[in-house]
Amino acid sequence: MKILFVYSVQVDPKNKKPLTKQIQMSFGISYIASYLKSRGHSVSLVVLNREQGVNKSELLIDKSIRQFAPDLVCFTSVFTEYSFIVAIASHVKRFYPDLYLVIGGCHVSLNPDTVDLNIFDALCIGEGEFAIDELVSQLEKGKYPADIPNLWI
């Protein structure tokens, strides 16, 4: 299965690369992506910057989806990036309704009741390696995902 991870971080506009320091990377995404790769899945990462605006970010996410053709899109968010991530996820849900969307991260784990379940198909609360792996397994089997620890579906 192909899994696209979406991460938003404030970026210095002078840098050509979005992630220039280790502290800017989400360890959650790193752990989940490496675990999924070890299980034979393909993963990709798109890094967005809300300061570039929603329109430019939508173009970037569209390009990533067309090139990678994911089956699952996983978003992560801290509080300061949450409204921006919701805007991007809304775009993805509108234009790619067959993609399964999951959101996790600090904001979601601490405030799951604030997440719009009309946009996201599942919320990852807490650790995600095993939860996302089980989600992928159930989706691959054509099952409606259910009874996965750490996922609100």
PyRosetta script that sets phi, psi and omega in degrees:
from pyrosetta import init, pose_from_sequence

init()
pose = pose_from_sequence("MKILFVYSVQVDPKNKKPLTKQIQMSFGISYIASYLKSRGHSVSLVVLNREQGVNKSELLIDKSIRQFAPDLVCFTSVFTEYSFIVAIASHVKRFYPDLYLVIGGCHVSLNPDTVDLNIFDALCIGEGEFAIDELVSQLEKGKYPADIPNLWI")
pose.set_psi(1, 151.2)
pose.set_omega(1, 178.7)
pose.set_phi(2, -105.4)
pose.set_psi(2, 126.6)
pose.set_omega(2, -177.9)
pose.set_phi(3, -122.2)
pose.set_psi(3, 124.1)
pose.set_omega(3, 177.1)
pose.set_phi(4, -101.9)
pose.set_psi(4, 127.2)
pose.set_omega(4, 175.8)
pose.set_phi(5, -101.6)
pose.set_psi(5, 138.5)
pose.set_omega(5, -179.2)
pose.set_phi(6, -121.7)
pose.set_psi(6, 126.5)
pose.set_omega(6, -175.8)
pose.set_phi(7, -134.0)
pose.set_psi(7, 138.5)
pose.set_omega(7, 177.5)
pose.set_phi(8, -120.1)
pose.set_psi(8, 133.3)
pose.set_omega(8, -179.2)
pose.set_phi(9, -147.0)
pose.set_psi(9, 147.0)
pose.set_omega(9, 174.5)
pose.set_phi(10, -71.4)
pose.set_psi(10, 131.6)
pose.set_omega(10, -174.4)
pose.set_phi(11, -122.6)
pose.set_psi(11, 140.4)
pose.set_omega(11, 173.2)
pose.set_phi(12, -69.7)
pose.set_psi(12, 119.3)
pose.set_omega(12, -176.3)
pose.set_phi(13, -61.2)
pose.set_psi(13, -15.4)
pose.set_omega(13, 179.0)
pose.set_phi(14, -76.9)
pose.set_psi(14, -21.3)
pose.set_omega(14, -178.8)
pose.set_phi(15, -85.9)
pose.set_psi(15, 137.3)
pose.set_omega(15, 178.5)
pose.set_phi(16, -79.6)
pose.set_psi(16, -28.1)
pose.set_omega(16, 179.3)
pose.set_phi(17, -97.6)
pose.set_psi(17, 139.1)
pose.set_omega(17, -177.4)
pose.set_phi(18, -69.6)
pose.set_psi(18, -31.8)
pose.set_omega(18, -179.3)
pose.set_phi(19, -115.6)
pose.set_psi(19, 108.1)
pose.set_omega(19, -177.3)
pose.set_phi(20, -109.8)
pose.set_psi(20, -13.4)
pose.set_omega(20, -179.3)
pose.set_phi(21, -131.4)
pose.set_psi(21, 145.7)
pose.set_omega(21, -179.1)
pose.set_phi(22, -59.2)
pose.set_psi(22, -33.5)
pose.set_omega(22, -177.4)
pose.set_phi(23, -64.8)
pose.set_psi(23, -19.2)
pose.set_omega(23, -179.6)
pose.set_phi(24, -79.0)
pose.set_psi(24, -16.9)
pose.set_omega(24, -175.5)
pose.set_phi(25, -85.8)
pose.set_psi(25, 143.5)
pose.set_omega(25, 176.0)
pose.set_phi(26, -82.4)
pose.set_psi(26, 117.6)
pose.set_omega(26, 178.7)
pose.set_phi(27, -68.3)
pose.set_psi(27, -30.7)
pose.set_omega(27, 177.9)
pose.set_phi(28, -57.7)
pose.set_psi(28, -48.4)
pose.set_omega(28, 177.4)
pose.set_phi(29, -60.9)
pose.set_psi(29, -43.1)
pose.set_omega(29, -178.9)
pose.set_phi(30, -59.8)
pose.set_psi(30, -46.1)
pose.set_omega(30, -179.7)
pose.set_phi(31, -63.9)
pose.set_psi(31, -48.5)
pose.set_omega(31, -177.2)
pose.set_phi(32, -64.6)
pose.set_psi(32, -45.6)
pose.set_omega(32, -178.5)
pose.set_phi(33, -62.2)
pose.set_psi(33, -44.5)
pose.set_omega(33, -178.7)
pose.set_phi(34, -67.3)
pose.set_psi(34, -36.3)
pose.set_omega(34, 177.4)
pose.set_phi(35, -65.2)
pose.set_psi(35, -45.0)
pose.set_omega(35, 179.3)
pose.set_phi(36, -63.8)
pose.set_psi(36, -39.0)
pose.set_omega(36, 177.3)
pose.set_phi(37, -62.1)
pose.set_psi(37, -39.9)
pose.set_omega(37, 179.7)
pose.set_phi(38, -66.3)
pose.set_psi(38, -18.6)
pose.set_omega(38, 179.3)
pose.set_phi(39, -97.8)
pose.set_psi(39, 9.4)
pose.set_omega(39, 173.8)
pose.set_phi(40, 92.8)
pose.set_psi(40, 8.9)
pose.set_omega(40, -179.7)
pose.set_phi(41, -93.3)
pose.set_psi(41, 158.7)
pose.set_omega(41, 176.0)
pose.set_phi(42, -98.5)
pose.set_psi(42, 135.9)
pose.set_omega(42, 179.2)
pose.set_phi(43, -129.2)
pose.set_psi(43, 153.3)
pose.set_omega(43, 176.0)
pose.set_phi(44, -145.3)
pose.set_psi(44, 157.5)
pose.set_omega(44, -178.5)
pose.set_phi(45, -128.0)
pose.set_psi(45, 134.7)
pose.set_omega(45, 169.8)
pose.set_phi(46, -120.4)
pose.set_psi(46, 128.4)
pose.set_omega(46, -179.6)
pose.set_phi(47, -106.1)
pose.set_psi(47, 123.2)
pose.set_omega(47, -179.4)
pose.set_phi(48, -109.1)
pose.set_psi(48, 160.1)
pose.set_omega(48, 178.4)
pose.set_phi(49, -134.0)
pose.set_psi(49, 112.7)
pose.set_omega(49, -176.4)
pose.set_phi(50, -61.9)
pose.set_psi(50, -23.3)
pose.set_omega(50, 179.3)
pose.set_phi(51, -69.5)
pose.set_psi(51, -17.8)
pose.set_omega(51, 175.1)
pose.set_phi(52, -80.9)
pose.set_psi(52, -11.5)
pose.set_omega(52, 178.1)
pose.set_phi(53, 95.4)
pose.set_psi(53, 159.1)
pose.set_omega(53, -177.9)
pose.set_phi(54, -66.5)
pose.set_psi(54, -43.5)
pose.set_omega(54, -176.5)
pose.set_phi(55, -59.8)
pose.set_psi(55, -46.7)
pose.set_omega(55, 179.4)
pose.set_phi(56, -65.3)
pose.set_psi(56, -37.6)
pose.set_omega(56, 179.1)
pose.set_phi(57, -68.6)
pose.set_psi(57, -36.8)
pose.set_omega(57, 176.4)
pose.set_phi(58, -63.1)
pose.set_psi(58, -40.3)
pose.set_omega(58, 177.0)
pose.set_phi(59, -62.1)
pose.set_psi(59, -41.6)
pose.set_omega(59, 179.9)
pose.set_phi(60, -66.4)
pose.set_psi(60, -42.0)
pose.set_omega(60, 179.4)
pose.set_phi(61, -68.5)
pose.set_psi(61, -37.6)
pose.set_omega(61, 176.4)
pose.set_phi(62, -60.2)
pose.set_psi(62, -45.5)
pose.set_omega(62, 179.5)
pose.set_phi(63, -61.1)
pose.set_psi(63, -43.5)
pose.set_omega(63, 179.9)
pose.set_phi(64, -63.7)
pose.set_psi(64, -41.3)
pose.set_omega(64, -180.0)
pose.set_phi(65, -67.6)
pose.set_psi(65, -43.3)
pose.set_omega(65, 179.4)
pose.set_phi(66, -63.7)
pose.set_psi(66, -42.2)
pose.set_omega(66, -176.7)
pose.set_phi(67, -74.2)
pose.set_psi(67, -41.7)
pose.set_omega(67, -173.8)
pose.set_phi(68, -91.8)
pose.set_psi(68, -27.8)
pose.set_omega(68, -178.5)
pose.set_phi(69, 52.6)
pose.set_psi(69, 61.3)
pose.set_omega(69, -177.5)
pose.set_phi(70, -72.3)
pose.set_psi(70, 159.3)
pose.set_omega(70, 172.7)
pose.set_phi(71, -96.4)
pose.set_psi(71, -25.1)
pose.set_omega(71, -174.2)
pose.set_phi(72, -140.5)
pose.set_psi(72, 138.9)
pose.set_omega(72, 176.5)
pose.set_phi(73, -121.5)
pose.set_psi(73, 124.1)
pose.set_omega(73, -178.9)
pose.set_phi(74, -113.0)
pose.set_psi(74, 121.5)
pose.set_omega(74, 178.2)
pose.set_phi(75, -104.0)
pose.set_psi(75, 152.3)
pose.set_omega(75, 171.8)
pose.set_phi(76, -132.2)
pose.set_psi(76, 153.5)
pose.set_omega(76, -177.5)
pose.set_phi(77, -157.6)
pose.set_psi(77, 141.2)
pose.set_omega(77, 164.4)
pose.set_phi(78, -98.4)
pose.set_psi(78, 169.4)
pose.set_omega(78, -174.7)
pose.set_phi(79, -55.5)
pose.set_psi(79, -45.6)
pose.set_omega(79, -175.1)
pose.set_phi(80, -65.8)
pose.set_psi(80, -20.3)
pose.set_omega(80, -179.4)
pose.set_phi(81, -104.1)
pose.set_psi(81, -5.4)
pose.set_omega(81, -170.5)
pose.set_phi(82, -59.3)
pose.set_psi(82, -50.0)
pose.set_omega(82, -176.9)
pose.set_phi(83, -63.7)
pose.set_psi(83, -34.8)
pose.set_omega(83, 176.9)
pose.set_phi(84, -66.5)
pose.set_psi(84, -45.7)
pose.set_omega(84, 179.4)
pose.set_phi(85, -62.1)
pose.set_psi(85, -39.0)
pose.set_omega(85, 178.0)
pose.set_phi(86, -62.6)
pose.set_psi(86, -41.1)
pose.set_omega(86, 178.3)
pose.set_phi(87, -61.9)
pose.set_psi(87, -42.5)
pose.set_omega(87, 179.6)
pose.set_phi(88, -68.4)
pose.set_psi(88, -43.6)
pose.set_omega(88, 179.0)
pose.set_phi(89, -63.6)
pose.set_psi(89, -36.5)
pose.set_omega(89, 176.8)
pose.set_phi(90, -61.6)
pose.set_psi(90, -41.3)
pose.set_omega(90, 176.5)
pose.set_phi(91, -61.6)
pose.set_psi(91, -46.7)
pose.set_omega(91, -179.7)
pose.set_phi(92, -61.6)
pose.set_psi(92, -45.4)
pose.set_omega(92, -179.0)
pose.set_phi(93, -62.2)
pose.set_psi(93, -37.8)
pose.set_omega(93, -178.5)
pose.set_phi(94, -69.3)
pose.set_psi(94, -43.6)
pose.set_omega(94, -173.1)
pose.set_phi(95, -96.4)
pose.set_psi(95, -15.8)
pose.set_omega(95, 179.6)
pose.set_phi(96, -134.5)
pose.set_psi(96, 64.0)
pose.set_omega(96, -171.8)
pose.set_phi(97, -64.2)
pose.set_psi(97, -18.1)
pose.set_omega(97, -179.7)
pose.set_phi(98, -82.9)
pose.set_psi(98, -11.3)
pose.set_omega(98, 178.4)
pose.set_phi(99, -76.4)
pose.set_psi(99, 140.2)
pose.set_omega(99, 177.4)
pose.set_phi(100, -88.3)
pose.set_psi(100, 125.7)
pose.set_omega(100, -176.0)
pose.set_phi(101, -112.3)
pose.set_psi(101, 130.6)
pose.set_omega(101, 178.3)
pose.set_phi(102, -124.5)
pose.set_psi(102, 142.6)
pose.set_omega(102, 172.7)
pose.set_phi(103, -126.3)
pose.set_psi(103, 142.3)
pose.set_omega(103, 176.6)
pose.set_phi(104, -145.4)
pose.set_psi(104, -164.7)
pose.set_omega(104, 179.2)
pose.set_phi(105, 108.7)
pose.set_psi(105, 178.5)
pose.set_omega(105, -175.2)
pose.set_phi(106, -58.0)
pose.set_psi(106, -47.7)
pose.set_omega(106, -176.6)
pose.set_phi(107, -61.2)
pose.set_psi(107, -45.1)
pose.set_omega(107, -178.1)
pose.set_phi(108, -67.6)
pose.set_psi(108, -41.7)
pose.set_omega(108, -179.5)
pose.set_phi(109, -63.5)
pose.set_psi(109, -35.3)
pose.set_omega(109, -178.6)
pose.set_phi(110, -87.6)
pose.set_psi(110, -24.0)
pose.set_omega(110, -175.1)
pose.set_phi(111, -135.5)
pose.set_psi(111, 53.5)
pose.set_omega(111, -174.5)
pose.set_phi(112, -61.1)
pose.set_psi(112, -28.0)
pose.set_omega(112, -178.4)
pose.set_phi(113, -70.5)
pose.set_psi(113, -11.6)
pose.set_omega(113, -179.0)
pose.set_phi(114, -91.7)
pose.set_psi(114, -4.3)
pose.set_omega(114, -174.7)
pose.set_phi(115, -84.1)
pose.set_psi(115, 134.8)
pose.set_omega(115, -179.7)
pose.set_phi(116, -80.1)
pose.set_psi(116, 108.5)
pose.set_omega(116, -178.1)
pose.set_phi(117, -78.8)
pose.set_psi(117, -0.6)
pose.set_omega(117, 172.1)
pose.set_phi(118, -81.0)
pose.set_psi(118, -17.1)
pose.set_omega(118, 179.6)
pose.set_phi(119, -99.6)
pose.set_psi(119, -49.4)
pose.set_omega(119, -175.9)
pose.set_phi(120, -97.5)
pose.set_psi(120, 141.4)
pose.set_omega(120, 178.5)
pose.set_phi(121, -84.0)
pose.set_psi(121, -23.8)
pose.set_omega(121, 179.8)
pose.set_phi(122, -155.1)
pose.set_psi(122, 153.5)
pose.set_omega(122, 174.5)
pose.set_phi(123, -116.3)
pose.set_psi(123, 136.0)
pose.set_omega(123, 175.4)
pose.set_phi(124, -100.6)
pose.set_psi(124, 116.2)
pose.set_omega(124, -178.7)
pose.set_phi(125, -105.8)
pose.set_psi(125, 115.2)
pose.set_omega(125, -178.5)
pose.set_phi(126, 85.9)
pose.set_psi(126, -148.7)
pose.set_omega(126, -176.2)
pose.set_phi(127, -65.4)
pose.set_psi(127, 145.2)
pose.set_omega(127, -172.4)
pose.set_phi(128, -120.5)
pose.set_psi(128, -8.8)
pose.set_omega(128, -175.1)
pose.set_phi(129, -55.3)
pose.set_psi(129, -55.8)
pose.set_omega(129, -176.2)
pose.set_phi(130, -73.7)
pose.set_psi(130, -34.0)
pose.set_omega(130, 180.0)
pose.set_phi(131, -64.7)
pose.set_psi(131, -47.5)
pose.set_omega(131, -179.2)
pose.set_phi(132, -69.4)
pose.set_psi(132, -36.7)
pose.set_omega(132, 176.5)
pose.set_phi(133, -61.0)
pose.set_psi(133, -43.8)
pose.set_omega(133, 178.4)
pose.set_phi(134, -67.6)
pose.set_psi(134, -38.4)
pose.set_omega(134, 176.0)
pose.set_phi(135, -59.3)
pose.set_psi(135, -47.8)
pose.set_omega(135, 178.6)
pose.set_phi(136, -59.6)
pose.set_psi(136, -43.5)
pose.set_omega(136, 179.8)
pose.set_phi(137, -60.0)
pose.set_psi(137, -45.6)
pose.set_omega(137, -179.6)
pose.set_phi(138, -67.9)
pose.set_psi(138, -40.8)
pose.set_omega(138, 178.2)
pose.set_phi(139, -63.4)
pose.set_psi(139, -40.1)
pose.set_omega(139, 178.9)
pose.set_phi(140, -61.9)
pose.set_psi(140, -33.3)
pose.set_omega(140, 179.8)
pose.set_phi(141, -82.0)
pose.set_psi(141, -0.1)
pose.set_omega(141, 179.8)
pose.set_phi(142, 76.4)
pose.set_psi(142, 15.4)
pose.set_omega(142, -179.5)
pose.set_phi(143, -86.7)
pose.set_psi(143, 151.9)
pose.set_omega(143, 169.0)
pose.set_phi(144, -76.9)
pose.set_psi(144, 121.5)
pose.set_omega(144, -175.3)
pose.set_phi(145, -58.8)
pose.set_psi(145, 137.2)
pose.set_omega(145, 179.7)
pose.set_phi(146, -159.4)
pose.set_psi(146, 156.0)
pose.set_omega(146, 173.4)
pose.set_phi(147, 55.1)
pose.set_psi(147, 48.0)
pose.set_omega(147, 178.7)
pose.set_phi(148, -110.3)
pose.set_psi(148, 115.3)
pose.set_omega(148, 178.1)
pose.set_phi(149, -55.8)
pose.set_psi(149, 140.4)
pose.set_omega(149, 179.4)
pose.set_phi(150, 76.1)
pose.set_psi(150, 2.5)
pose.set_omega(150, 175.8)
pose.set_phi(151, -115.7)
pose.set_psi(151, 130.8)
pose.set_omega(151, 167.9)
pose.set_phi(152, -98.2)
pose.set_psi(152, 120.8)
pose.set_omega(152, -177.1)
pose.set_phi(153, -115.5)
pose.dump_pdb("model.pdb")
